[in-house]
Amino acid sequence: MVNYYEILEVSQKASKEVIEKAYKALAKKYHPDLNQDNKKEAEMKMQKIN
């Protein structure tokens, strides 16, 4: 079973704003266009985040 809170690195009691902020930060960090060195790994991480 997938734990989305764990993927986004937030607690299960996190507010909506905290979850959105964590998502945006991770999406920016692992976006394939911004990670040309590890594009395959970044694509896999983005699939998990989304």
C-alpha positions in Angstrom: 0.0 0.0 0.0 1.4 3.4 -1.0 1.8 6.0 1.8 1.5 9.3 0.1 2.5 11.2 3.2 5.8 9.3 3.3 6.5 10.1 -0.4 5.9 13.8 0.2 7.9 13.6 3.5 5.1 15.1 5.6 3.3 13.9 8.7 -0.2 12.4 8.4 -1.5 15.4 10.4 -0.1 17.9 7.9 -2.4 20.7 6.7 -3.4 21.1 3.1 -1.0 24.0 2.8 2.0 22.0 4.0 1.1 19.1 1.7 0.9 21.5 -1.3 4.2 23.2 -0.4 5.9 19.8 0.0 4.5 18.6 -3.4 5.7 21.8 -5.2 9.2 21.6 -3.6 9.7 17.9 -4.6 8.2 18.5 -8.0 10.7 21.3 -8.6 13.6 19.2 -7.2 12.9 16.1 -9.3 11.5 17.6 -12.5 13.2 15.7 -15.4 13.9 19.0 -17.3 15.8 20.3 -14.3 17.7 17.1 -13.7 19.4 16.4 -17.0 22.2 14.3 -15.3 19.8 11.8 -13.8 16.8 12.1 -16.1 15.6 8.5 -15.6 15.7 8.6 -11.8 14.0 12.0 -11.9 11.2 10.7 -14.1 10.6 7.8 -11.7 10.5 10.1 -8.7 8.1 12.4 -10.4 5.8 9.5 -11.2 5.7 8.6 -7.4 5.1 12.2 -6.5 2.3 12.7 -8.9 
